[in-house]
Amino acid sequence: MSAVLSTKSNFADPDAAYRLIVETHRGLSDEQSASLDAALVLILANHLGDLDLLREATALAKRSVVSEGQRE
């Protein structure tokens, strides 16, 4: 049985989590930044270990990117 994807913040300090991600990208080229994002996604997907949740999360993320592109 699969868990339910949580879309609310699970961080005690969500701003600190956001800053950490932003700071991790600081000083990287666009290519390095994209590689970092890909590596982070794979590491966290492996930690998650649930294909159904990963499928739901990737669909949600893709919808977010597509709808953002339509607003531009």
Beta strands, then each sheet from edge to edge (+ up, - down):
end
